[in-house]
Amino acid sequence: MERLEGQGISFAAEATFFSEPIADLVAAAVTTVLFLRTFPGILRDCVRTHSAVRAA
């Protein structure tokens, strides 16, 4: 790990700072894909359950 002369600032902190938004974007993309793939199935199950309750 390199340090700036006389300041004691590490470049690792800068790398961490710039990688955080990338991790946030990846997490948002994964969450969106999971939501879009699972939510319609959940709605279908709810409609099927509630329509069976109403018919009884």
PDB file of N, CA, C and O in Angstrom, chain B, residues numbered from 101:
ATOM      1  N   MET B 101       0.836  -1.174   0.000  1.00  0.00           N
ATOM      2  CA  MET B 101       0.000   0.000   0.000  1.00  0.00           C
ATOM      3  C   MET B 101       0.883   1.240   0.000  1.00  0.00           C
ATOM      4  O   MET B 101       1.729   1.397   0.881  1.00  0.00           O
ATOM      5  N   GLU B 102       0.702   2.099  -0.953  1.00  0.00           N
ATOM      6  CA  GLU B 102       1.498   3.317  -1.013  1.00  0.00           C
ATOM      7  C   GLU B 102       0.876   4.388  -0.133  1.00  0.00           C
ATOM      8  O   GLU B 102      -0.334   4.429   0.090  1.00  0.00           O
ATOM      9  N   ARG B 103       1.734   5.233   0.344  1.00  0.00           N
ATOM     10  CA  ARG B 103       1.244   6.353   1.160  1.00  0.00           C
ATOM     11  C   ARG B 103       1.756   7.656   0.562  1.00  0.00           C
ATOM     12  O   ARG B 103       2.844   7.700  -0.011  1.00  0.00           O
ATOM     13  N   LEU B 104       0.981   8.695   0.696  1.00  0.00           N
ATOM     14  CA  LEU B 104       1.426  10.007   0.250  1.00  0.00           C
ATOM     15  C   LEU B 104       2.495  10.510   1.208  1.00  0.00           C
ATOM     16  O   LEU B 104       2.416  10.272   2.413  1.00  0.00           O
ATOM     17  N   GLU B 105       3.482  11.195   0.681  1.00  0.00           N
ATOM     18  CA  GLU B 105       4.586  11.695   1.498  1.00  0.00           C
ATOM     19  C   GLU B 105       4.096  12.635   2.590  1.00  0.00           C
ATOM     20  O   GLU B 105       3.454  13.646   2.308  1.00  0.00           O
ATOM     21  N   GLY B 106       4.397  12.300   3.818  1.00  0.00           N
ATOM     22  CA  GLY B 106       4.142  13.188   4.940  1.00  0.00           C
ATOM     23  C   GLY B 106       2.684  13.342   5.345  1.00  0.00           C
ATOM     24  O   GLY B 106       2.408  14.013   6.339  1.00  0.00           O
ATOM     25  N   GLN B 107       1.760  12.764   4.637  1.00  0.00           N
ATOM     26  CA  GLN B 107       0.359  12.948   4.990  1.00  0.00           C
ATOM     27  C   GLN B 107      -0.248  11.703   5.611  1.00  0.00           C
ATOM     28  O   GLN B 107      -1.247  11.806   6.323  1.00  0.00           O
ATOM     29  N   GLY B 108       0.319  10.535   5.366  1.00  0.00           N
ATOM     30  CA  GLY B 108      -0.189   9.303   5.963  1.00  0.00           C
ATOM     31  C   GLY B 108      -1.541   8.877   5.413  1.00  0.00           C
ATOM     32  O   GLY B 108      -2.269   8.133   6.070  1.00  0.00           O
ATOM     33  N   ILE B 109      -1.885   9.342   4.209  1.00  0.00           N
ATOM     34  CA  ILE B 109      -3.169   8.982   3.608  1.00  0.00           C
ATOM     35  C   ILE B 109      -2.955   7.770   2.723  1.00  0.00           C
ATOM     36  O   ILE B 109      -2.056   7.763   1.882  1.00  0.00           O
ATOM     37  N   SER B 110      -3.754   6.771   2.903  1.00  0.00           N
ATOM     38  CA  SER B 110      -3.608   5.527   2.149  1.00  0.00           C
ATOM     39  C   SER B 110      -4.485   5.560   0.900  1.00  0.00           C
ATOM     40  O   SER B 110      -5.586   6.111   0.920  1.00  0.00           O
ATOM     41  N   PHE B 111      -3.987   4.966  -0.186  1.00  0.00           N
ATOM     42  CA  PHE B 111      -4.784   4.878  -1.399  1.00  0.00           C
ATOM     43  C   PHE B 111      -5.899   3.845  -1.261  1.00  0.00           C
ATOM     44  O   PHE B 111      -6.843   3.857  -2.051  1.00  0.00           O
ATOM     45  N   ALA B 112      -5.812   2.960  -0.283  1.00  0.00           N
ATOM     46  CA  ALA B 112      -6.850   1.948  -0.076  1.00  0.00           C
ATOM     47  C   ALA B 112      -8.182   2.616   0.275  1.00  0.00           C
ATOM     48  O   ALA B 112      -9.239   2.143  -0.142  1.00  0.00           O
ATOM     49  N   ALA B 113      -8.139   3.695   1.026  1.00  0.00           N
ATOM     50  CA  ALA B 113      -9.371   4.406   1.386  1.00  0.00           C
ATOM     51  C   ALA B 113     -10.026   4.989   0.131  1.00  0.00           C
ATOM     52  O   ALA B 113     -11.251   4.985   0.009  1.00  0.00           O
ATOM     53  N   GLU B 114      -9.223   5.479  -0.784  1.00  0.00           N
ATOM     54  CA  GLU B 114      -9.760   6.031  -2.023  1.00  0.00           C
ATOM     55  C   GLU B 114     -10.387   4.930  -2.877  1.00  0.00           C
ATOM     56  O   GLU B 114     -11.453   5.129  -3.459  1.00  0.00           O
ATOM     57  N   ALA B 115      -9.739   3.786  -2.956  1.00  0.00           N
ATOM     58  CA  ALA B 115     -10.282   2.665  -3.723  1.00  0.00           C
ATOM     59  C   ALA B 115     -11.598   2.194  -3.124  1.00  0.00           C
ATOM     60  O   ALA B 115     -12.539   1.873  -3.850  1.00  0.00           O
ATOM     61  N   THR B 116     -11.660   2.154  -1.806  1.00  0.00           N
ATOM     62  CA  THR B 116     -12.894   1.757  -1.133  1.00  0.00           C
ATOM     63  C   THR B 116     -13.999   2.772  -1.405  1.00  0.00           C
ATOM     64  O   THR B 116     -15.150   2.397  -1.628  1.00  0.00           O
ATOM     65  N   PHE B 117     -13.655   4.040  -1.389  1.00  0.00           N
ATOM     66  CA  PHE B 117     -14.638   5.098  -1.642  1.00  0.00           C
ATOM     67  C   PHE B 117     -15.240   4.966  -3.035  1.00  0.00           C
ATOM     68  O   PHE B 117     -16.447   5.137  -3.204  1.00  0.00           O
ATOM     69  N   PHE B 118     -14.416   4.664  -4.035  1.00  0.00           N
ATOM     70  CA  PHE B 118     -14.916   4.561  -5.405  1.00  0.00           C
ATOM     71  C   PHE B 118     -15.612   3.232  -5.680  1.00  0.00           C
ATOM     72  O   PHE B 118     -16.441   3.154  -6.587  1.00  0.00           O
ATOM     73  N   SER B 119     -15.296   2.191  -4.923  1.00  0.00           N
ATOM     74  CA  SER B 119     -15.935   0.898  -5.176  1.00  0.00           C
ATOM     75  C   SER B 119     -17.322   0.814  -4.547  1.00  0.00           C
ATOM     76  O   SER B 119     -18.131  -0.017  -4.960  1.00  0.00           O
ATOM     77  N   GLU B 120     -17.612   1.647  -3.568  1.00  0.00           N
ATOM     78  CA  GLU B 120     -18.918   1.581  -2.897  1.00  0.00           C
ATOM     79  C   GLU B 120     -20.082   1.887  -3.839  1.00  0.00           C
ATOM     80  O   GLU B 120     -21.073   1.158  -3.809  1.00  0.00           O
ATOM     81  N   PRO B 121     -20.015   2.925  -4.672  1.00  0.00           N
ATOM     82  CA  PRO B 121     -21.138   3.159  -5.602  1.00  0.00           C
ATOM     83  C   PRO B 121     -21.327   2.012  -6.591  1.00  0.00           C
ATOM     84  O   PRO B 121     -22.455   1.714  -6.981  1.00  0.00           O
ATOM     85  N   ILE B 122     -20.248   1.373  -6.994  1.00  0.00           N
ATOM     86  CA  ILE B 122     -20.352   0.232  -7.907  1.00  0.00           C
ATOM     87  C   ILE B 122     -21.081  -0.914  -7.214  1.00  0.00           C
ATOM     88  O   ILE B 122     -21.941  -1.558  -7.815  1.00  0.00           O
ATOM     89  N   ALA B 123     -20.743  -1.165  -5.965  1.00  0.00           N
ATOM     90  CA  ALA B 123     -21.419  -2.216  -5.206  1.00  0.00           C
ATOM     91  C   ALA B 123     -22.898  -1.877  -5.020  1.00  0.00           C
ATOM     92  O   ALA B 123     -23.747  -2.767  -5.073  1.00  0.00           O
ATOM     93  N   ASP B 124     -23.210  -0.609  -4.803  1.00  0.00           N
ATOM     94  CA  ASP B 124     -24.613  -0.187  -4.665  1.00  0.00           C
ATOM     95  C   ASP B 124     -25.395  -0.426  -5.953  1.00  0.00           C
ATOM     96  O   ASP B 124     -26.537  -0.883  -5.919  1.00  0.00           O
ATOM     97  N   LEU B 125     -24.777  -0.116  -7.080  1.00  0.00           N
ATOM     98  CA  LEU B 125     -25.453  -0.343  -8.365  1.00  0.00           C
ATOM     99  C   LEU B 125     -25.691  -1.824  -8.631  1.00  0.00           C
ATOM    100  O   LEU B 125     -26.755  -2.209  -9.116  1.00  0.00           O
ATOM    101  N   VAL B 126     -24.705  -2.648  -8.316  1.00  0.00           N
ATOM    102  CA  VAL B 126     -24.864  -4.098  -8.506  1.00  0.00           C
ATOM    103  C   VAL B 126     -25.964  -4.628  -7.594  1.00  0.00           C
ATOM    104  O   VAL B 126     -26.787  -5.434  -8.028  1.00  0.00           O
ATOM    105  N   ALA B 127     -25.991  -4.190  -6.347  1.00  0.00           N
ATOM    106  CA  ALA B 127     -27.022  -4.642  -5.413  1.00  0.00           C
ATOM    107  C   ALA B 127     -28.411  -4.203  -5.880  1.00  0.00           C
ATOM    108  O   ALA B 127     -29.371  -4.967  -5.774  1.00  0.00           O
ATOM    109  N   ALA B 128     -28.520  -2.984  -6.391  1.00  0.00           N
ATOM    110  CA  ALA B 128     -29.813  -2.502  -6.893  1.00  0.00           C
ATOM    111  C   ALA B 128     -30.264  -3.316  -8.101  1.00  0.00           C
ATOM    112  O   ALA B 128     -31.446  -3.635  -8.229  1.00  0.00           O
ATOM    113  N   ALA B 129     -29.333  -3.649  -8.981  1.00  0.00           N
ATOM    114  CA  ALA B 129     -29.680  -4.440 -10.163  1.00  0.00           C
ATOM    115  C   ALA B 129     -30.134  -5.845  -9.767  1.00  0.00           C
ATOM    116  O   ALA B 129     -31.117  -6.353 -10.306  1.00  0.00           O
ATOM    117  N   VAL B 130     -29.434  -6.466  -8.842  1.00  0.00           N
ATOM    118  CA  VAL B 130     -29.809  -7.810  -8.400  1.00  0.00           C
ATOM    119  C   VAL B 130     -31.174  -7.788  -7.720  1.00  0.00           C
ATOM    120  O   VAL B 130     -32.004  -8.664  -7.964  1.00  0.00           O
ATOM    121  N   THR B 131     -31.407  -6.797  -6.875  1.00  0.00           N
ATOM    122  CA  THR B 131     -32.698  -6.683  -6.195  1.00  0.00           C
ATOM    123  C   THR B 131     -33.833  -6.487  -7.196  1.00  0.00           C
ATOM    124  O   THR B 131     -34.898  -7.086  -7.050  1.00  0.00           O
ATOM    125  N   THR B 132     -33.613  -5.656  -8.206  1.00  0.00           N
ATOM    126  CA  THR B 132     -34.631  -5.402  -9.225  1.00  0.00           C
ATOM    127  C   THR B 132     -34.958  -6.671 -10.001  1.00  0.00           C
ATOM    128  O   THR B 132     -36.128  -6.986 -10.221  1.00  0.00           O
ATOM    129  N   VAL B 133     -33.930  -7.395 -10.413  1.00  0.00           N
ATOM    130  CA  VAL B 133     -34.147  -8.637 -11.165  1.00  0.00           C
ATOM    131  C   VAL B 133     -34.899  -9.655 -10.315  1.00  0.00           C
ATOM    132  O   VAL B 133     -35.839 -10.288 -10.797  1.00  0.00           O
ATOM    133  N   LEU B 134     -34.501  -9.821  -9.067  1.00  0.00           N
ATOM    134  CA  LEU B 134     -35.199 -10.773  -8.193  1.00  0.00           C
ATOM    135  C   LEU B 134     -36.654 -10.366  -7.990  1.00  0.00           C
ATOM    136  O   LEU B 134     -37.547 -11.214  -8.014  1.00  0.00           O
ATOM    137  N   PHE B 135     -36.895  -9.074  -7.791  1.00  0.00           N
ATOM    138  CA  PHE B 135     -38.266  -8.598  -7.607  1.00  0.00           C
ATOM    139  C   PHE B 135     -39.112  -8.879  -8.842  1.00  0.00           C
ATOM    140  O   PHE B 135     -40.226  -9.392  -8.733  1.00  0.00           O
ATOM    141  N   LEU B 136     -38.583  -8.543 -10.020  1.00  0.00           N
ATOM    142  CA  LEU B 136     -39.347  -8.729 -11.253  1.00  0.00           C
ATOM    143  C   LEU B 136     -39.589 -10.199 -11.574  1.00  0.00           C
ATOM    144  O   LEU B 136     -40.563 -10.532 -12.250  1.00  0.00           O
ATOM    145  N   ARG B 137     -38.717 -11.075 -11.099  1.00  0.00           N
ATOM    146  CA  ARG B 137     -38.900 -12.500 -11.369  1.00  0.00           C
ATOM    147  C   ARG B 137     -39.827 -13.174 -10.348  1.00  0.00           C
ATOM    148  O   ARG B 137     -40.521 -14.128 -10.698  1.00  0.00           O
ATOM    149  N   THR B 138     -39.854 -12.712  -9.120  1.00  0.00           N
ATOM    150  CA  THR B 138     -40.642 -13.395  -8.092  1.00  0.00           C
ATOM    151  C   THR B 138     -42.002 -12.751  -7.827  1.00  0.00           C
ATOM    152  O   THR B 138     -42.955 -13.458  -7.499  1.00  0.00           O
ATOM    153  N   PHE B 139     -42.115 -11.439  -7.959  1.00  0.00           N
ATOM    154  CA  PHE B 139     -43.358 -10.762  -7.594  1.00  0.00           C
ATOM    155  C   PHE B 139     -44.571 -11.204  -8.415  1.00  0.00           C
ATOM    156  O   PHE B 139     -45.641 -11.387  -7.835  1.00  0.00           O
ATOM    157  N   PRO B 140     -44.459 -11.385  -9.735  1.00  0.00           N
ATOM    158  CA  PRO B 140     -45.632 -11.862 -10.482  1.00  0.00           C
ATOM    159  C   PRO B 140     -46.132 -13.225  -9.996  1.00  0.00           C
ATOM    160  O   PRO B 140     -47.339 -13.464  -9.977  1.00  0.00           O
ATOM    161  N   GLY B 141     -45.232 -14.107  -9.608  1.00  0.00           N
ATOM    162  CA  GLY B 141     -45.645 -15.406  -9.067  1.00  0.00           C
ATOM    163  C   GLY B 141     -46.370 -15.271  -7.738  1.00  0.00           C
ATOM    164  O   GLY B 141     -47.332 -15.990  -7.469  1.00  0.00           O
ATOM    165  N   ILE B 142     -45.903 -14.351  -6.916  1.00  0.00           N
ATOM    166  CA  ILE B 142     -46.561 -14.102  -5.632  1.00  0.00           C
ATOM    167  C   ILE B 142     -47.969 -13.566  -5.867  1.00  0.00           C
ATOM    168  O   ILE B 142     -48.919 -13.989  -5.207  1.00  0.00           O
ATOM    169  N   LEU B 143     -48.102 -12.635  -6.808  1.00  0.00           N
ATOM    170  CA  LEU B 143     -49.427 -12.106  -7.124  1.00  0.00           C
ATOM    171  C   LEU B 143     -50.353 -13.194  -7.661  1.00  0.00           C
ATOM    172  O   LEU B 143     -51.526 -13.253  -7.294  1.00  0.00           O
ATOM    173  N   ARG B 144     -49.822 -14.059  -8.533  1.00  0.00           N
ATOM    174  CA  ARG B 144     -50.637 -15.167  -9.072  1.00  0.00           C
ATOM    175  C   ARG B 144     -51.134 -16.073  -7.946  1.00  0.00           C
ATOM    176  O   ARG B 144     -52.299 -16.470  -7.936  1.00  0.00           O
ATOM    177  N   ASP B 145     -50.261 -16.399  -7.007  1.00  0.00           N
ATOM    178  CA  ASP B 145     -50.660 -17.255  -5.884  1.00  0.00           C
ATOM    179  C   ASP B 145     -51.725 -16.577  -5.025  1.00  0.00           C
ATOM    180  O   ASP B 145     -52.672 -17.224  -4.577  1.00  0.00           O
ATOM    181  N   CYS B 146     -51.567 -15.272  -4.799  1.00  0.00           N
ATOM    182  CA  CYS B 146     -52.555 -14.544  -3.997  1.00  0.00           C
ATOM    183  C   CYS B 146     -53.913 -14.512  -4.697  1.00  0.00           C
ATOM    184  O   CYS B 146     -54.944 -14.727  -4.060  1.00  0.00           O
ATOM    185  N   VAL B 147     -53.916 -14.249  -5.991  1.00  0.00           N
ATOM    186  CA  VAL B 147     -55.171 -14.210  -6.747  1.00  0.00           C
ATOM    187  C   VAL B 147     -55.826 -15.580  -6.724  1.00  0.00           C
ATOM    188  O   VAL B 147     -57.036 -15.691  -6.528  1.00  0.00           O
ATOM    189  N   ARG B 148     -55.029 -16.622  -6.924  1.00  0.00           N
ATOM    190  CA  ARG B 148     -55.577 -17.974  -6.905  1.00  0.00           C
ATOM    191  C   ARG B 148     -56.149 -18.316  -5.528  1.00  0.00           C
ATOM    192  O   ARG B 148     -57.221 -18.915  -5.436  1.00  0.00           O
ATOM    193  N   THR B 149     -55.455 -17.945  -4.476  1.00  0.00           N
ATOM    194  CA  THR B 149     -55.925 -18.236  -3.119  1.00  0.00           C
ATOM    195  C   THR B 149     -57.196 -17.454  -2.801  1.00  0.00           C
ATOM    196  O   THR B 149     -58.163 -18.016  -2.286  1.00  0.00           O
ATOM    197  N   HIS B 150     -57.194 -16.167  -3.108  1.00  0.00           N
ATOM    198  CA  HIS B 150     -58.344 -15.343  -2.769  1.00  0.00           C
ATOM    199  C   HIS B 150     -59.559 -15.648  -3.638  1.00  0.00           C
ATOM    200  O   HIS B 150     -60.692 -15.535  -3.170  1.00  0.00           O
ATOM    201  N   SER B 151     -59.345 -16.029  -4.889  1.00  0.00           N
ATOM    202  CA  SER B 151     -60.487 -16.379  -5.720  1.00  0.00           C
ATOM    203  C   SER B 151     -61.084 -17.698  -5.270  1.00  0.00           C
ATOM    204  O   SER B 151     -62.292 -17.895  -5.399  1.00  0.00           O
ATOM    205  N   ALA B 152     -60.266 -18.615  -4.740  1.00  0.00           N
ATOM    206  CA  ALA B 152     -60.792 -19.869  -4.214  1.00  0.00           C
ATOM    207  C   ALA B 152     -61.582 -19.628  -2.940  1.00  0.00           C
ATOM    208  O   ALA B 152     -62.580 -20.307  -2.698  1.00  0.00           O
ATOM    209  N   VAL B 153     -61.158 -18.679  -2.126  1.00  0.00           N
ATOM    210  CA  VAL B 153     -61.868 -18.347  -0.882  1.00  0.00           C
ATOM    211  C   VAL B 153     -63.211 -17.700  -1.213  1.00  0.00           C
ATOM    212  O   VAL B 153     -64.216 -18.006  -0.572  1.00  0.00           O
ATOM    213  N   ARG B 154     -63.239 -16.818  -2.195  1.00  0.00           N
ATOM    214  CA  ARG B 154     -64.479 -16.148  -2.582  1.00  0.00           C
ATOM    215  C   ARG B 154     -65.490 -17.126  -3.182  1.00  0.00           C
ATOM    216  O   ARG B 154     -66.694 -16.980  -2.974  1.00  0.00           O
ATOM    217  N   ALA B 155     -65.002 -18.123  -3.928  1.00  0.00           N
ATOM    218  CA  ALA B 155     -65.898 -19.077  -4.587  1.00  0.00           C
ATOM    219  C   ALA B 155     -66.535 -20.038  -3.568  1.00  0.00           C
ATOM    220  O   ALA B 155     -67.594 -20.610  -3.827  1.00  0.00           O
ATOM    221  N   ALA B 156     -65.890 -20.209  -2.426  1.00  0.00           N
ATOM    222  CA  ALA B 156     -66.400 -21.164  -1.433  1.00  0.00           C
ATOM    223  C   ALA B 156     -67.539 -20.616  -0.615  1.00  0.00           C
ATOM    224  O   ALA B 156     -68.064 -21.311   0.255  1.00  0.00           O
TER     225      ALA B 156
END
